[in-house]
Amino acid sequence: MNKITIRDVAREAGVSIATVSNALNGSDVVTPKTREHVLEAARRLSYIPNANGRQLRAAKTHNIGLFVTSITGSYYGDMVSSIHYVCRKHGYELQIFIVDEARSPLPRLKNQSIDGAIMLFGGLSDEDKEQLLKSPIPIVFMDQETAGLNISSVIYESYEHGRMAAEYLLGLGHRDMMHIFGVPNNYDSIQRLNGFTDALREAGIPLREENVLPGRFERAAAYRSMHRYLQEGYRLPDAVFAANDLSALGCMEALKEYNIRVPEDISVIGCDDHIFSGYVSPALTTIRTHMEQLGVEAAREIVRLITEKEGRIIRLPGDIIVRHSCSIRPNPKT
């Protein structure tokens, strides 16, 4: 009796060979209904996948994939450079996949010849996350906190960064605070806000609802939000904690247009310690998050995970860099 081939399964199921291959390999480019139809045809024919083909798929490619939604700006540039350096040092090539936030990265992950993946993709759905956690390909997340077989996370201690900002401003006597938020559903955005508000709440100080402004980690977005806030005549807070330095810069530009002085009238603190932060006027007080180290640690971790399999969570601390954009409040509000 002739050996049953993938071509026979395709003929039996009435689909293409590519559809059979995708269905047998678990690719989500085929619907669950089509996959079950193909699998049933394979069972009827007692089809046994080609062992040599499986071995080829299991062979090392010495490629690591980096899945991101953007690589623009110095933040991503520094991070990608550090990841690339570590990958090359360990004999791996780095492949960069830019995936639109509105689309799932799963098809591209499954259809690429890579030994491991680094994910910085805040738009993952719950279904995507569930499938990624079951992935046979080792994955290091840079924007969510999870660990398991083939799964690690390398993340900032963003909750602590938010607390650090609040405690620093409280120590200067500030009592009426504002926060310029980052991106919705983004791990660092949420954790920085949570840490900030928790520290304020423990000090008995509420964060007014109108004092949480959208910033999207962007200079222009933060500028527009702060400009609108001032235009609508809300009470000026004592201090602002921006989710990143670009947002802090946009905020300061809007304040300047309204002749509001930093730090004499209002204090501003950022996060990340962007390269420009020490050169703006006034120089920006910020929380240094060690962007290059994040890339280095993520690359080291994916190289380790490819061979050792057992995942873990690595958290990177930050440091307050005191410059000139914050000052002591002469008469603290109560």
ZICORCOR-V501988 format. One record per residue. N is the residue number from 1. PHI is phi in radians with two decimals (none if undefined). Layout:
n = [N N]
phi = [PHI PHI]
This chain:
n = [1 2 3 4 5 6 7 8 9 10 11 12 13 14 15 16 17 18 19 20 21 22 23 24 25 26 27 28 29 30 31 32 33 34 35 36 37 38 39 40 41 42 43 44 45 46 47 48 49 50 51 52 53 54 55 56 57 58 59 60 61 62 63 64 65 66 67 68 69 70 71 72 73 74 75 76 77 78 79 80 81 82 83 84 85 86 87 88 89 90 91 92 93 94 95 96 97 98 99 100 101 102 103 104 105 106 107 108 109 110 111 112 113 114 115 116 117 118 119 120 121 122 123 124 125 126 127 128 129 130 131 132 133 134 135 136 137 138 139 140 141 142 143 144 145 146 147 148 149 150 151 152 153 154 155 156 157 158 159 160 161 162 163 164 165 166 167 168 169 170 171 172 173 174 175 176 177 178 179 180 181 182 183 184 185 186 187 188 189 190 191 192 193 194 195 196 197 198 199 200 201 202 203 204 205 206 207 208 209 210 211 212 213 214 215 216 217 218 219 220 221 222 223 224 225 226 227 228 229 230 231 232 233 234 235 236 237 238 239 240 241 242 243 244 245 246 247 248 249 250 251 252 253 254 255 256 257 258 259 260 261 262 263 264 265 266 267 268 269 270 271 272 273 274 275 276 277 278 279 280 281 282 283 284 285 286 287 288 289 290 291 292 293 294 295 296 297 298 299 300 301 302 303 304 305 306 307 308 309 310 311 312 313 314 315 316 317 318 319 320 321 322 323 324 325 326 327 328 329 330 331 332 333 334]
phi = [none -1.19 -1.22 -1.25 -1.99 -1.11 -1.15 -1.15 -1.13 -1.08 -1.15 -1.12 -1.48 1.27 -2.29 -1.37 -1.09 -1.08 -1.13 -1.07 -1.04 -1.12 -1.15 -1.21 -1.61 1.35 -1.21 -1.53 -1.36 -1.90 -1.30 -0.96 -1.12 -1.14 -1.05 -1.13 -1.07 -1.17 -1.11 -1.15 -1.11 -1.12 -1.18 -1.07 -1.58 0.97 -1.25 -2.00 -1.01 -1.16 -1.12 -1.12 -1.10 -1.13 -1.12 -1.09 -1.17 -1.45 -1.17 -1.20 -1.80 1.05 -2.11 -2.11 -1.73 -1.95 -1.85 -2.39 -1.68 -2.86 -2.30 -1.45 1.55 -1.19 -1.00 -1.20 -1.04 -1.10 -1.15 -1.11 -1.07 -1.21 -1.12 -1.06 -1.06 -1.19 -1.05 -1.10 -1.04 -1.75 1.48 -1.96 -1.61 -1.81 -1.91 -1.84 -2.07 -1.66 -2.03 -1.06 -1.02 -1.41 -2.02 -1.37 -1.44 -1.06 -1.02 -1.23 -1.13 -1.30 -1.68 -1.87 -1.59 -2.34 -1.56 -2.90 -2.34 -1.95 -1.99 -2.24 -2.53 -1.25 -1.60 -1.15 -1.37 -1.07 -1.16 -1.07 -1.03 -1.08 -1.21 -1.13 -1.17 -1.72 -1.15 -1.30 -1.49 -1.01 -2.33 -1.99 -1.59 -1.95 -2.48 -2.74 -1.85 -2.73 -2.70 3.06 -1.15 1.23 -2.25 -2.32 -2.28 -2.14 -2.41 -1.30 -1.43 -1.14 -1.06 -1.15 -1.10 -1.10 -1.12 -1.05 -1.10 -1.10 -1.15 -1.15 -1.18 -1.08 -1.14 -1.53 1.67 -1.33 -2.27 -1.92 -2.00 -2.31 -2.24 -1.74 -1.30 -1.57 -1.99 -0.99 1.23 -1.57 -1.00 -1.13 -1.03 -1.15 -1.18 -1.14 -1.14 -1.08 -1.11 -1.12 -1.20 -1.10 -1.13 -1.15 -1.10 -1.12 -1.54 1.36 -2.11 -1.36 -1.76 -1.03 -1.00 -1.25 -1.69 -1.93 -1.86 -1.26 -2.30 0.99 1.09 -2.10 -1.06 -1.15 -1.14 -1.16 -1.03 -1.10 -1.13 -1.23 -1.08 -1.13 -1.03 -1.21 -1.11 -1.47 1.40 -1.18 -1.16 -1.19 -1.32 -1.27 -2.67 -2.20 -1.92 -1.69 -1.13 -2.69 -1.23 -1.08 -1.13 -1.08 -1.12 -1.07 -1.07 -1.14 -1.15 -1.16 -1.06 -1.10 -1.11 -1.72 1.00 -1.71 -1.52 -1.94 -1.77 -1.05 -1.71 -2.72 -1.65 -2.35 -2.22 -1.89 -2.69 2.03 1.02 -1.06 -1.01 -1.45 -1.08 -1.49 -1.99 -1.28 -2.16 -1.31 -1.00 -1.49 -1.25 -2.71 -1.91 -1.33 -1.88 1.04 -1.05 -1.13 -1.11 -1.02 -1.14 -1.07 -1.17 -1.12 -1.18 -1.05 -1.21 -1.21 -1.10 -1.14 -1.15 -1.03 -1.78 -1.65 1.25 -1.35 -1.46 -2.80 -1.99 -1.99 -1.94 -1.87 -1.32 -2.22 -2.35 -1.33 -1.87 -1.49 -2.19 -2.16 -1.65 -2.25 -2.50 -1.19 -1.39 -1.06 -2.24 -0.92 -1.33 -1.99]
